[in-house]
Amino acid sequence: MKRLKVIAVLAAYITTLLWAYVAIISPTFAYFGYKLYWPGPARLTWIIVLALAPAMFVPIRLSRPSLLVVWWLYVTVYIPSTLLPTLSLTLSFAELLPLEIVLLLSLGLMVLISSSKHLALRRLKIRSKVYWPGIFFVWASCLIFVLAHFNFSSLIFNLASLFFGGSEYTIRNGFSEQLSQAGKILVYATGQVGGAIDPFLIAYGLVYRRKILLIAGISGQLMIFAVLGSKSILFSTVFLVIVFVLMRSYRKNFGVALGAVLIAVVLLSAGADWLSKSILLSSITTRRTLMDPGLLTGFYYEHYSKVPHAGLAYHFPRGGEAVPAPSYEIGLVYFGDVHIDANANLWAEGFADFGMPGVIGFTLLLSAILWLYDSIAARRNMELAIMLVTMQAFDYSNAAPLTTFITHGGLASALLLWSAPSTQADAVMSGFELSQRGTGSKYMPAFFKRLCFGPGR
């Protein structure tokens, strides 16, 4: 019955996506590549069946952090990548079939590897009085470094401008200009804070009811958003809270809950836009989060089926002009601007680099990363471990595995979890019991004791 519920909810999700595409997204954003070539009944049935096929084998229960990534890639990358290339491109059934089969195989490989036996990794034992001062020192140092390259008043202006019709693209342009002066170290600093340290503080604050950590993490994310203009950073707290609630209440039926939430997001966004006579919410949620990955998969597949794969050839000029990366080449070909960074999901990037072997290779690489993370999480608080991989799950739907792992905080998140004080050896990790009695804070220096637990702890 649980499996049937999952299939039914995902069928409803697919139907909702198709409705939103036909009724809202395609009419408004056809100029952006969201064209509509409605397939015949047989082909439409095929892509729906193919989109539902993983629902037969993806685990329903959220028992490992890797399964959060699998589920997110399933509903936000695999399903749109199965539906949208058929709807938006003129490629034939025979031309798209290899992509569809390899994507299904890739998702199956991820599920298979995620169910493998964990490595027996020992905990990295660091006492609380060393760990927490170290975390705050690194966090503060990164933020200070970022502030050193940006005027604080300009960051405040960036945040305030969003309430007066401003755009995140203006913020991104300012970051690009500053990046050209500061170098890539600024990218790594913002990536580690926004992708790892801030989410860790938010997750720890939610799981163990530490308000000061929650506030610090949210404040840090607002600052990083003011620098980067990334909506995933801006809404990271919302993502983490949703995952936290789903874990607490629907962990045994996670697939059903996630599908229902996404259906609600699409419908509520459409309803709010209808009332406000705008397209803002549907553009942010339905289009950019749920449909862009599928559209870009189609673009990457169509383009790199015709030209040499970027892993071997993109360093060399083609057509008289060299472009710096596949994402910029897609921006030039499909959007007419070489400055558009059309970054895509791991499977699209894998195909751009090496074709079908690249899709499988990137799948195996991500699966190995998640397997190691699962091994670290096996002896940790599972709620904290799952929440720490939330931002990475979102990034894997928009970037290559190594980019997310190294630049966007994937490795840092694993190290934070691995080095966190033991739940048995230190009461800091003892969960809700600590929030009631405050035991174990004797292990921390007085300043950090007050900072994390408040007076009298």
Secondary structure by P-SEA (a helix, b strand, c coil): caaaaaaaaaaaaaaaaaaaaaccccccccccccccccccaaaaaaaaaaaaccccccccccccaaaaaaaaaaaccaaaaacccccccccccccaaaaaaaaaaaaaaaaaaaaccccccccccccccccaaaaaaaaaaaaaaaaaaccaaaaaaaaaaaaccccaaaaaaaaaaaaacccaaaaaaaaaaaccaaaaaaaaaaaaccaaaaaaaaaaaaaaaaacccccccaaaaaaaaaaaaaaccccaaaaaaaaaaaaaaaaaaaaaaaacccccccccccccccaaaaaaaaaaaaaaccccccccccccccccccccaaaaaaaaccccccccccccaaaaaaacccaaaaaaaaaaaaaaaaaaaaaaccccaaaaaaaaaaaaaaaaccccccccccccaaaaaaaaaaccccccccccccccccccccccccccaaaaaacccccc
